[in-house]
Amino acid sequence: MWFEDEASFYRNATVARAWAPRGRRQPHARSRPGTNACWRMAAGLDPVGGRLNYRRYTRIDAPLIGQFYAQLAAVSAAAERIYLVMDNWPVHHHPNATNAVAGDDRVSILWLPTYSPWLNPTEKVWKW
């Protein structure tokens, strides 16, 4: 069983000092457009074994999600049955994502109810 989820992480770099004297003449931090980076992560958490399998991307689309599903199935090569549990993000339902594991009879996709992140333990990984 794998609980799957995605998250975006933004790096907001700054040129500001961590300390400045009090008063009217404080330094101004100036940042240029395009200096911030965004990483997108897809992660699968095995709640029984405690394993975390993840991939980092610059963008996430349906074919990449499908590749990640196939990666989770490959990691569980010895399993007789694999359950992929995930939320109802439309990309998860896309044929380019689901076709990646459609040929593997061991894989079943279980959908969590809408707006219920507390049911997915991978959400706590993003918190940590």
C-alpha positions as CSV (number, residue, x, y, z in Angstrom):
1,M,0.0,0.0,0.0
2,W,1.2,3.4,-0.9
3,F,-0.3,6.8,0.1
4,E,0.7,9.2,-2.7
5,D,0.7,13.0,-2.7
6,E,2.4,16.0,-4.3
7,A,3.6,19.3,-2.9
8,S,5.4,22.4,-4.1
9,F,8.3,24.1,-2.2
10,Y,9.3,27.6,-2.9
11,R,12.8,29.0,-2.2
12,N,12.4,32.7,-1.5
13,A,15.9,34.0,-1.5
14,T,16.5,37.4,0.0
15,V,19.4,39.8,0.2
16,A,18.2,41.4,3.4
17,R,20.3,41.5,6.5
18,A,19.3,39.5,9.4
19,W,19.9,42.5,11.7
20,A,19.9,46.2,11.3
21,P,20.1,49.1,13.7
22,R,16.8,50.6,14.8
23,G,15.7,53.9,13.3
24,R,14.7,55.6,10.1
25,R,17.7,54.5,7.9
26,Q,17.1,50.7,7.7
27,P,18.4,48.8,4.7
28,H,16.0,47.8,1.9
29,A,16.1,44.3,0.5
30,R,15.7,44.2,-3.2
31,S,15.1,41.0,-5.2
32,R,15.0,40.6,-8.9
33,P,12.3,38.7,-10.7
34,G,13.1,35.1,-11.5
35,T,15.4,34.5,-8.5
36,N,12.9,32.3,-6.7
37,A,12.9,28.6,-7.5
38,C,10.0,26.1,-7.1
39,W,10.5,22.4,-6.6
40,R,7.7,20.0,-6.9
41,M,7.8,16.7,-5.1
42,A,5.8,13.5,-5.5
43,A,6.0,11.1,-2.6
44,G,4.6,7.7,-1.7
45,L,4.5,6.6,1.9
46,D,4.2,2.9,2.9
47,P,2.3,3.1,6.2
48,V,3.2,-0.5,7.2
49,G,6.9,-0.5,6.5
50,G,7.5,3.2,7.0
51,R,9.3,3.6,3.6
52,L,9.1,6.9,1.8
53,N,9.7,6.9,-2.0
54,Y,9.9,10.3,-3.7
55,R,10.9,12.1,-6.8
56,R,11.7,15.8,-7.3
57,Y,10.5,17.6,-10.4
58,T,10.5,21.2,-11.8
59,R,7.0,20.6,-13.0
60,I,4.4,17.8,-12.6
61,D,2.1,16.6,-15.3
62,A,0.1,13.4,-16.0
63,P,2.9,11.5,-17.8
64,L,5.3,12.2,-14.9
65,I,2.7,11.1,-12.3
66,G,2.3,7.9,-14.3
67,Q,6.0,7.3,-14.2
68,F,5.9,7.8,-10.5
69,Y,3.0,5.2,-10.2
70,A,5.2,2.8,-12.2
71,Q,8.1,3.5,-9.9
72,L,6.0,2.7,-6.8
73,A,4.9,-0.6,-8.4
74,A,8.5,-1.5,-9.3
75,V,9.6,-0.9,-5.7
76,S,6.9,-3.3,-4.6
77,A,7.9,-6.0,-7.0
78,A,7.4,-8.8,-4.4
79,A,3.9,-7.7,-3.4
80,E,1.0,-9.7,-4.6
81,R,-1.4,-6.7,-4.3
82,I,-0.5,-3.0,-4.5
83,Y,-3.0,-0.2,-3.4
84,L,-2.2,3.3,-4.5
85,V,-4.2,5.6,-2.2
86,M,-4.5,9.3,-3.4
87,D,-6.6,12.4,-3.5
88,N,-8.9,13.5,-6.3
89,W,-6.5,15.9,-8.1
90,P,-7.6,15.8,-11.7
91,V,-4.1,14.9,-12.9
92,H,-4.4,11.6,-10.9
93,H,-7.4,10.6,-13.1
94,H,-5.8,11.5,-16.4
95,P,-5.3,8.5,-18.8
96,N,-1.6,9.4,-19.2
97,A,-1.2,8.8,-15.5
98,T,-3.4,5.8,-14.9
99,N,-2.3,3.9,-18.1
100,A,1.2,3.6,-16.7
101,V,-0.1,1.0,-14.2
102,A,-3.2,-0.2,-16.1
103,G,-1.3,-3.3,-17.4
104,D,-0.2,-4.3,-13.9
105,D,-3.0,-6.5,-12.4
106,R,-1.5,-6.1,-8.9
107,V,-2.2,-2.4,-8.8
108,S,-5.5,-1.0,-7.5
109,I,-6.1,2.8,-7.1
110,L,-8.2,3.9,-4.1
111,W,-9.5,7.4,-4.1
112,L,-9.8,9.4,-0.9
113,P,-12.9,11.6,-0.4
114,T,-12.7,15.1,-1.6
115,Y,-11.2,17.7,0.8
116,S,-10.0,15.1,3.3
117,P,-6.2,15.6,3.6
118,W,-6.2,14.2,7.2
119,L,-6.8,10.7,5.7
120,N,-3.5,10.8,3.8
121,P,-0.4,10.3,6.1
122,T,1.9,11.7,3.3
123,E,0.4,15.1,4.2
124,K,2.3,14.9,7.5
125,V,5.6,14.4,5.6
126,W,5.2,17.8,4.0
127,K,4.5,19.3,7.5
128,W,7.8,17.8,8.8
